[in-house]
Amino acid sequence: MSSPFTKLKLAGLAATLIGAPLFAGEPAAPADIGAVPVQIKDSGLPVDWQQRGVFMEILVRSYQDGNGDGIGDFKGLTQRLDYLQALGITGVWLLPIYQSSDHDHGYAVTNYRDIEHDYGTLADFDHFVAEAHKRGIGVILDYVINHSSDMHPLFTAANSDPASPWRNWYVWNDKKPKGWVTYGGDPWYAGKSGYYYGAFASIMPDFNFRTPQVLEFHLDNLRFWMNRGVDGFRFDAVGALVENGPNLWENQPENHAIMRKIRDLLNQYGKRYMVAEVPSAPAEFSASDSAGSAFAFGLQTSIIKSVQMGRSMGPLYDYLKQKPMPRMATFLSNHDSFAGARIGQQLGDDPGAYKLAAATLLTLPGIPFLYYGEEIGQTFSEPVQYDDQRLRGPMAWDGSTFAGFSKVKPFRALGNDYQRRNVAVEAGQPGSLLETYRSLIALRRNQPALQTGSLRVLSEEDDAVMAYVREKDGKQVLVLLNYSRKPAEFALKGDLAGKQWAPLLSSSALSQVVTGDTVKLVPQQALVLQAIAQ
């Protein structure tokens, strides 16, 4: 007897009709079920495009209102592609864009194959992707693989009847299990009959990956978006996919097997990039036989702490000594409050510290991700219902009434300081935070050693100057970061002594060639030098 999923495969596109049961006695099929064959569409991007540049993480809702309703959308985002290109961005990570029941962050998905209505249409999305590719910008989507919304048709069918063919697509138990504590506390919630598992919240029930059809469902969804030209995915909550007990629900071995199958799919398309969110095990999921790339959680805190304290703190020094993999995704902040507040709020009104943090991020090994508004020092302090939403306010483009984001009142309050921290104020101003980011991004794009070169740490823990060499194909780039608020010196030793060094970037007025073996740095100076062939 064939499974309901097999029947849906045979039914093909008929499975996309909401409200019409495919077979007598079975629930209506949701809109995002049905076989999707591979249709490869070339982006025109170079091979390994993700390793060569810098990503911008964007919440579409908060970036640019294109239709005058106070909510960001794809028409507005497309209008801002020239800005992203001029900044030097070569990839964008879009927070969930699918139809959702939360109508905000997007992580409670109700339809994996359609656009959130506030954002526009699939045609608007397709146009955005095409325009991004014209500008050499790749597009990756945030894919919510661990759970759906409790209002997704699959779950409502599973919840309505214990005998539902969709029941085993989620994690159920007849009696409430005891002793479990996950991200949201007790993860077991009462359904209409029995208890279902939701690691994050009752409104986001976890999929059951012990049911093979669940992974097939997700693979079809991924094909749907890659067929439209999407260049890859950021996978949410990868560490929580499979549960083996009350103390064995995170980073289980089965998760790696799931991600390997997904990676195999992306490899079929070529030039696709996948990155996993696994805060407690980033290195393991960056391994070549698993996700291939994961966010380097913890690095952001160690960078911020070092510039705050005025010296290279132990955690940052330890991270660099481990020789981090070039394919790990690095960042200073993102959309989750557990990863830290906006950088401007963590560092206060200290532009020197902010620039040092940016210089550290953009000269280290990895694939750097910026969070929209980071490049202008944007902050948000208005009270909101959830902590995460404090990090997700509208982008500040200028100092007008609604910050250039919209012609009407935005869906969420602007930052209190948007009139002095916006793109219009900072653009073209020498030494501004925006222009500092632009220079750092250009430096990274022009120096292969900063993209994929080796790393050799020269300084010691607690030194005022963090120093390291990036090298590729015999070309050396020396990075000196004076975290202190006092002048500092760094002695060039070993193979670095006796060379001439030309500044590639300096946060001070220094522009001459460095010829001695002692480099003098002013307070909070970031200096990047390249060895001159002799």
C-alpha positions as CSV (number, residue, x, y, z in Angstrom):
1,M,0.0,0.0,0.0
2,S,1.5,3.3,-1.1
3,S,1.9,6.2,1.4
4,P,-0.1,9.4,1.2
5,F,3.1,11.2,0.1
6,T,3.5,8.7,-2.8
7,K,0.0,9.4,-3.9
8,L,0.7,13.1,-3.8
9,K,3.8,12.6,-5.9
10,L,1.6,10.9,-8.5
11,A,-1.0,13.6,-8.3
12,G,1.6,16.2,-9.2
13,L,0.4,19.7,-9.3
14,A,-3.0,18.7,-8.2
15,A,-1.5,18.7,-4.7
16,T,-1.2,22.4,-4.8
17,L,-4.9,23.0,-4.4
18,I,-5.9,24.0,-0.9
19,G,-9.3,22.9,0.3
20,A,-9.8,20.0,-2.1
21,P,-9.0,16.5,-0.8
22,L,-7.0,14.5,-3.3
23,F,-8.5,11.2,-2.2
24,A,-11.7,10.2,-0.4
25,G,-11.3,10.2,3.3
26,E,-8.0,12.1,3.3
27,P,-7.5,15.7,4.4
28,A,-6.9,18.5,2.0
29,A,-3.4,18.8,0.7
30,P,-1.4,21.9,1.6
31,A,-0.2,24.2,-1.1
32,D,3.5,23.3,-0.7
33,I,3.3,19.6,-1.4
34,G,4.0,18.0,-4.7
35,A,6.9,16.6,-6.7
36,V,9.4,19.2,-8.0
37,P,11.9,18.1,-10.6
38,V,15.3,19.6,-11.0
39,Q,15.5,22.6,-13.4
40,I,18.9,24.2,-13.3
41,K,19.1,27.9,-13.9
42,D,22.5,29.5,-14.1
43,S,22.9,32.8,-12.2
44,G,25.9,34.1,-14.1
45,L,27.8,34.3,-10.8
46,P,31.4,33.1,-10.6
47,V,32.3,29.8,-9.1
48,D,32.8,30.1,-5.3
49,W,31.1,33.5,-5.4
50,Q,30.1,33.2,-1.7
51,Q,33.8,33.0,-0.7
52,R,34.9,36.1,-2.6
53,G,32.7,38.8,-1.0
54,V,30.4,39.9,1.8
55,F,26.8,39.1,2.6
56,M,24.1,41.4,3.9
57,E,21.4,39.9,6.1
58,I,18.0,41.6,5.3
59,L,14.5,41.4,6.8
60,V,12.4,42.3,3.7
61,R,9.7,43.8,6.0
62,S,12.2,46.3,7.4
63,Y,14.3,47.3,4.4
64,Q,12.2,49.5,2.0
65,D,8.5,50.0,1.5
66,G,7.8,50.0,-2.3
67,N,4.0,50.3,-2.3
68,G,3.2,52.8,0.5
69,D,1.7,50.6,3.1
70,G,4.4,51.0,5.8
71,I,5.8,47.5,5.3
72,G,9.0,46.6,3.3
73,D,8.5,44.5,0.2
74,F,10.3,43.1,-2.8
75,K,9.6,46.1,-5.0
76,G,11.3,48.3,-2.4
77,L,14.2,45.9,-1.9
78,T,14.8,45.8,-5.6
79,Q,15.0,49.6,-5.6
80,R,17.9,49.4,-3.1
81,L,20.0,46.9,-5.0
82,D,22.1,49.7,-6.4
83,Y,23.0,50.8,-2.9
84,L,24.0,47.2,-2.0
85,Q,26.1,46.9,-5.1
86,A,27.8,50.3,-4.5
87,L,28.6,49.1,-0.9
88,G,30.3,46.1,-2.4
89,I,27.8,43.5,-1.2
90,T,28.0,40.3,-3.3
91,G,25.4,38.2,-1.4
92,V,22.1,38.8,0.5
93,W,20.6,36.5,3.1
94,L,16.8,37.1,3.3
95,L,15.1,36.2,6.5
96,P,12.0,34.0,5.9
97,I,9.9,35.3,3.0
98,Y,7.3,32.6,3.0
99,Q,3.7,32.9,4.0
100,S,3.5,32.7,7.8
101,S,1.1,32.9,10.6
102,D,3.3,35.3,12.6
103,H,3.3,38.0,9.8
104,D,6.5,39.4,11.2
105,H,9.7,37.3,11.5
106,G,8.4,34.6,9.2
107,Y,9.6,31.5,11.2
108,A,6.1,30.2,11.6
109,V,5.6,29.0,8.0
110,T,2.2,28.2,6.6
111,N,3.2,27.8,2.9
112,Y,6.8,27.1,1.9
113,R,6.1,27.8,-1.8
114,D,4.6,31.2,-1.8
115,I,5.6,34.7,-0.8
116,E,4.3,36.5,2.4
117,H,1.5,38.7,1.0
118,D,3.0,41.8,2.6
119,Y,6.1,41.3,0.5
120,G,4.3,41.1,-2.9
121,T,4.1,38.2,-5.4
122,L,6.3,35.4,-6.8
123,A,6.7,37.6,-9.9
124,D,8.1,40.4,-7.7
125,F,10.5,37.9,-6.1
126,D,11.6,36.6,-9.5
127,H,12.3,40.1,-10.7
128,F,14.3,40.8,-7.6
129,V,16.5,37.8,-8.1
130,A,17.1,38.6,-11.7
131,E,18.1,42.2,-10.9
132,A,20.3,41.0,-8.1
133,H,22.1,38.6,-10.5
134,K,22.6,41.5,-13.0
135,R,24.6,43.3,-10.3
136,G,26.6,40.2,-9.3
137,I,24.7,39.6,-6.1
138,G,23.7,36.1,-5.0
139,V,20.5,35.5,-3.1
140,I,20.1,32.9,-0.3
141,L,16.9,32.3,1.6
142,D,16.4,31.5,5.3
143,Y,14.9,28.0,5.2
144,V,12.8,26.9,8.2
145,I,13.5,23.2,8.2
146,N,13.0,22.2,11.9
147,H,9.4,23.2,12.3
148,S,6.3,24.7,10.6
149,S,3.5,26.9,11.9
150,D,0.8,25.2,14.0
151,M,-1.5,26.7,11.3
152,H,0.2,24.9,8.4
153,P,-2.3,22.6,6.8
154,L,-0.1,19.6,7.4
155,F,-0.2,20.2,11.2
156,T,-3.8,21.1,11.3
157,A,-4.6,17.8,9.6
158,A,-2.3,16.0,12.0
159,N,-3.8,17.7,15.0
160,S,-7.4,17.1,13.9
161,D,-7.2,13.3,13.8
162,P,-4.8,10.7,15.3
163,A,-5.4,8.5,12.3
164,S,-4.5,11.3,9.8
165,P,-1.9,10.3,7.2
166,W,0.0,13.4,8.2
167,R,0.2,12.6,11.9
168,N,3.7,11.1,11.8
169,W,5.0,14.2,10.0
170,Y,5.2,15.7,13.4
171,V,6.4,14.5,16.8
172,W,3.5,13.2,19.0
173,N,3.1,11.3,22.2
174,D,-0.1,10.0,23.8
175,K,1.0,11.1,27.3
176,K,3.0,14.2,28.1
177,P,6.7,13.3,28.5
178,K,8.5,14.6,31.6
179,G,12.0,15.9,32.1
180,W,12.3,17.9,28.9
181,V,13.6,21.5,28.7
182,T,14.5,23.1,25.4
183,Y,14.9,26.6,24.0
184,G,11.3,27.5,24.9
185,G,11.1,25.6,28.2
186,D,8.9,22.5,28.3
187,P,8.5,21.6,24.6
188,W,5.4,19.3,24.9
189,Y,2.1,20.9,24.2
190,A,-1.5,19.6,24.4
191,G,-3.1,19.0,21.0
192,K,-6.7,17.9,20.3
193,S,-5.6,14.4,21.2
194,G,-2.1,13.7,22.6
195,Y,0.9,16.0,22.9
196,Y,3.1,17.4,20.2
197,Y,6.7,18.6,20.4
198,G,7.8,22.1,19.7
199,A,11.4,22.9,20.7
200,F,10.8,26.7,20.3
201,A,7.2,27.4,21.0
202,S,3.7,25.9,20.8
203,I,3.0,27.8,17.6
204,M,6.0,26.1,15.9
205,P,5.7,22.3,16.1
206,D,8.7,20.3,15.1
207,F,8.8,18.0,12.0
208,N,9.4,14.3,12.6
209,F,12.5,13.5,10.5
210,R,12.1,9.8,11.4
211,T,9.4,9.9,8.7
212,P,11.3,9.7,5.4
213,Q,8.7,11.7,3.5
214,V,9.4,14.7,5.7
215,L,12.9,15.2,4.2
216,E,11.5,14.6,0.7
217,F,9.0,17.3,1.4
218,H,11.8,19.7,2.2
219,L,13.9,18.7,-0.7
220,D,11.0,19.4,-3.0
221,N,10.6,22.8,-1.5
222,L,14.3,23.6,-1.9
223,R,14.1,22.5,-5.6
224,F,11.1,24.9,-6.0
225,W,13.2,27.9,-5.0
226,M,16.4,26.8,-6.7
227,N,14.5,26.3,-9.9
228,R,13.5,30.0,-9.6
229,G,17.2,31.0,-9.4
230,V,17.9,31.1,-5.7
231,D,21.6,30.7,-5.0
232,G,21.4,28.8,-1.7
233,F,20.0,28.7,1.8
234,R,20.6,29.5,5.4
235,F,19.1,26.6,7.4
236,D,17.5,27.5,10.6
237,A,17.9,25.5,13.9
238,V,19.8,22.7,12.3
239,G,20.9,21.4,15.7
240,A,17.3,20.6,16.7
241,L,16.2,18.4,13.8
242,V,16.1,15.0,15.6
243,E,15.3,14.1,19.2
244,N,16.5,11.0,21.0
245,G,15.5,11.8,24.6
246,P,15.0,14.5,27.2
247,N,18.8,15.1,27.3
248,L,19.5,14.1,23.7
249,W,17.5,16.6,21.6
250,E,20.3,18.8,20.3
251,N,23.2,18.1,17.9
252,Q,22.3,14.4,17.4
253,P,24.2,12.4,14.8
254,E,21.2,12.0,12.6
255,N,21.3,15.8,11.9
256,H,24.5,15.5,10.0
257,A,23.0,12.8,7.7
258,I,20.1,15.0,6.9
259,M,22.3,17.9,6.1
260,R,24.5,15.7,3.9
261,K,21.5,14.8,1.8
262,I,20.6,18.4,1.4
263,R,24.1,19.3,0.4
264,D,24.0,16.6,-2.2
265,L,20.9,18.2,-3.7
266,L,22.5,21.6,-3.8
267,N,25.6,20.2,-5.4
268,Q,23.4,19.0,-8.3
269,Y,22.6,22.6,-9.1
270,G,26.2,23.9,-8.9
271,K,27.3,27.2,-7.5
272,R,24.9,27.0,-4.6
273,Y,25.8,27.9,-1.0
274,M,24.4,26.5,2.2
275,V,25.1,27.7,5.7
276,A,23.7,26.2,9.0
277,E,22.7,27.8,12.2
278,V,24.1,25.6,15.0
279,P,25.2,27.9,17.8
280,S,26.5,25.1,20.0
281,A,28.5,23.2,17.3
282,P,29.5,25.4,14.4
283,A,32.8,23.7,13.7
284,E,31.3,20.3,13.4
285,F,28.7,21.4,10.9
286,S,31.3,23.3,8.8
287,A,33.0,19.9,8.2
288,S,33.2,19.1,4.5
289,D,30.9,16.0,4.8
290,S,28.1,17.8,6.6
291,A,26.6,21.3,6.0
292,G,29.9,22.6,4.7
293,S,29.4,26.0,6.4
294,A,28.0,27.2,9.7
295,F,27.9,30.5,11.6
296,A,30.8,31.0,14.0
297,F,28.7,31.8,17.1
298,G,30.9,33.1,19.9
299,L,33.3,35.0,17.6
300,Q,31.0,38.0,17.6
301,T,31.1,38.3,21.4
302,S,34.8,37.9,21.6
303,I,35.4,40.6,19.0
304,I,33.1,43.1,20.7
305,K,34.5,42.3,24.2
306,S,38.1,42.8,22.9
307,V,37.4,46.3,21.5
308,Q,35.4,47.2,24.6
309,M,38.3,46.1,27.0
310,G,41.1,47.6,24.8
311,R,43.0,44.3,24.4
312,S,42.8,41.0,22.6
313,M,40.7,39.0,25.1
314,G,41.3,35.3,25.6
315,P,38.2,34.0,23.7
316,L,39.2,35.9,20.5
317,Y,42.8,34.8,20.8
318,D,41.8,31.2,21.4
319,Y,39.5,31.3,18.3
320,L,42.2,32.6,16.1
321,K,44.7,30.0,17.4
322,Q,42.4,27.2,16.2
323,K,43.0,28.3,12.6
324,P,39.3,28.8,11.7
325,M,38.1,27.4,8.4
326,P,37.7,29.9,5.6
327,R,34.2,28.6,4.9
328,M,32.8,29.4,8.3
329,A,30.3,32.2,8.3
330,T,31.3,35.2,10.5
331,F,29.3,38.1,11.9
332,L,29.1,40.8,14.5
333,S,25.3,40.8,15.0
334,N,22.2,39.3,13.6
335,H,18.4,39.1,14.1
336,D,18.5,37.0,17.3
337,S,18.8,38.7,20.6
338,F,20.8,35.8,22.1
339,A,23.6,36.7,19.6
340,G,23.8,40.2,21.1
341,A,22.2,43.6,20.7
342,R,22.9,45.9,17.7
343,I,26.6,46.8,17.7
344,G,25.8,50.5,18.2
345,Q,24.0,49.6,21.4
346,Q,26.8,47.3,22.6
347,L,29.6,49.8,21.9
348,G,27.7,53.0,22.7
349,D,28.9,56.2,21.1
350,D,32.4,55.0,20.4
351,P,33.0,55.1,16.6
352,G,36.6,54.0,17.0
353,A,35.6,50.8,18.7
354,Y,32.9,50.2,16.1
355,K,35.4,50.6,13.2
356,L,37.9,48.2,15.0
357,A,35.2,45.6,15.3
358,A,34.3,45.9,11.6
359,A,38.0,45.8,10.6
360,T,38.5,42.6,12.7
361,L,35.5,40.9,11.1
362,L,36.4,41.8,7.6
363,T,40.1,40.8,7.7
364,L,39.6,37.4,9.4
365,P,39.1,34.0,7.7
366,G,35.5,33.2,6.9
367,I,32.5,34.4,4.9
368,P,31.5,37.7,6.5
369,F,27.8,38.6,7.1
370,L,26.6,42.1,7.9
371,Y,23.2,42.8,9.4
372,Y,21.3,45.5,7.6
373,G,21.9,48.9,9.2
374,E,25.1,47.7,10.8
375,E,27.1,49.7,8.3
376,I,25.6,53.0,9.5
377,G,25.5,52.2,13.2
378,Q,21.8,51.8,13.4
379,T,20.2,51.1,16.8
380,F,16.7,50.5,18.1
381,S,15.5,51.2,21.6
382,E,11.7,51.5,21.3
383,P,9.8,48.9,23.4
384,V,8.4,46.0,21.5
385,Q,6.6,42.8,22.4
386,Y,9.6,40.5,21.9
387,D,13.3,41.1,22.4
388,D,14.2,40.0,18.9
389,Q,12.0,42.6,17.4
390,R,14.2,45.3,19.0
391,L,16.8,44.3,16.4
392,R,14.5,44.4,13.4
393,G,13.3,47.9,12.9
394,P,13.1,49.9,9.6
395,M,16.3,50.8,7.7
396,A,17.2,54.5,8.0
397,W,17.9,55.9,4.6
398,D,17.7,59.6,5.4
399,G,16.6,62.0,8.1
400,S,13.1,62.6,6.8
401,T,9.9,61.9,8.8
402,F,9.9,58.2,8.0
403,A,13.6,57.9,7.4
404,G,13.2,57.3,3.6
405,F,11.8,53.8,4.5
406,S,8.2,54.7,3.6
407,K,5.9,57.6,2.9
408,V,3.6,56.5,5.7
409,K,4.1,55.5,9.3
410,P,6.2,52.3,9.3
411,F,4.9,49.1,10.8
412,R,7.5,49.4,13.6
413,A,9.1,52.5,15.2
414,L,12.3,53.9,13.8
415,G,15.4,54.1,15.9
416,N,15.7,57.1,18.2
417,D,18.9,58.3,16.5
418,Y,18.0,57.7,12.9
419,Q,18.3,61.4,12.0
420,R,22.1,61.3,12.7
421,R,22.7,57.7,11.7
422,N,21.4,57.2,8.2
423,V,22.7,56.5,4.8
424,A,22.3,60.1,3.5
425,V,24.3,61.6,6.3
426,E,27.2,59.2,6.1
427,A,27.5,58.6,2.4
428,G,30.5,60.2,0.9
429,Q,31.8,61.5,4.3
430,P,35.4,60.6,4.8
431,G,35.9,58.6,8.0
432,S,32.1,57.9,8.5
433,L,31.1,54.4,9.5
434,L,29.5,53.7,6.2
435,E,32.6,54.7,4.2
436,T,34.7,52.7,6.6
437,Y,32.6,49.6,5.8
438,R,32.8,50.4,2.1
439,S,36.6,50.6,2.2
440,L,36.9,47.4,4.2
441,I,34.6,45.5,1.9
442,A,36.5,46.7,-1.2
443,L,39.8,45.7,0.5
444,R,38.5,42.2,1.1
445,R,37.2,41.8,-2.4
446,N,40.5,43.0,-3.9
447,Q,42.8,40.8,-1.7
448,P,42.6,37.0,-2.2
449,A,44.7,36.6,0.9
450,L,41.8,38.0,3.0
451,Q,39.3,35.8,1.3
452,T,40.9,32.4,1.5
453,G,44.5,32.9,2.7
454,S,46.1,31.2,5.6
455,L,46.1,32.8,9.1
456,R,49.2,33.2,11.3
457,V,48.6,35.0,14.7
458,L,51.5,37.1,15.8
459,S,50.3,38.6,19.0
460,E,49.6,37.1,22.4
461,E,46.6,37.0,24.6
462,D,45.9,40.4,26.3
463,D,48.1,42.3,24.0
464,A,46.9,45.8,23.1
465,V,47.6,45.1,19.5
466,M,45.9,42.1,17.8
467,A,48.3,41.2,14.9
468,Y,48.0,38.5,12.3
469,V,49.2,37.7,8.8
470,R,47.0,36.5,6.0
471,E,48.9,34.9,3.1
472,K,48.0,33.4,-0.3
473,D,50.2,32.5,-3.3
474,G,53.2,34.1,-1.6
475,K,51.5,37.5,-1.0
476,Q,51.4,38.6,2.6
477,V,48.8,40.9,4.2
478,L,49.6,42.1,7.7
479,V,46.7,43.2,9.9
480,L,47.4,45.3,13.0
481,L,44.5,46.3,15.3
482,N,45.3,48.6,18.2
483,Y,42.4,47.9,20.5
484,S,43.7,50.2,23.2
485,R,42.8,53.9,23.8
486,K,46.6,54.7,23.9
487,P,49.3,54.7,21.3
488,A,51.0,51.4,20.7
489,E,53.9,49.8,18.9
490,F,54.3,46.5,17.2
491,A,57.7,45.0,16.4
492,L,58.1,43.1,13.1
493,K,60.1,39.9,13.7
494,G,61.2,36.8,11.8
495,D,60.3,36.7,8.1
496,L,58.4,40.0,8.5
497,A,61.5,42.0,9.5
498,G,63.5,44.0,7.0
499,K,60.6,44.3,4.5
500,Q,58.9,47.3,3.2
501,W,55.1,47.5,3.8
502,A,52.6,49.6,2.0
503,P,49.3,50.5,3.7
504,L,46.3,49.0,2.1
505,L,44.0,50.6,4.6
506,S,44.4,52.8,7.7
507,S,41.8,54.3,10.0
508,S,44.3,57.2,10.7
509,A,46.0,59.6,8.3
510,L,49.0,57.3,7.9
511,S,49.8,56.8,4.2
512,Q,53.5,56.4,3.9
513,V,55.4,53.2,3.3
514,V,56.4,51.4,6.5
515,T,60.2,50.7,6.3
516,G,61.3,50.1,9.9
517,D,60.8,47.0,11.9
518,T,58.6,48.8,14.5
519,V,55.2,50.0,13.5
520,K,53.7,52.8,15.6
521,L,49.9,52.9,15.9
522,V,47.6,55.7,17.2
523,P,44.8,54.8,19.6
524,Q,42.1,52.5,18.2
525,Q,43.9,52.3,14.8
526,A,43.2,49.5,12.3
527,L,46.1,49.2,9.9
528,V,46.4,46.7,7.0
529,L,49.7,46.4,5.2
530,Q,51.0,44.5,2.2
531,A,54.6,43.4,1.8
532,I,56.3,45.1,-1.1
533,A,58.3,42.8,-3.3
534,Q,62.1,43.6,-3.1
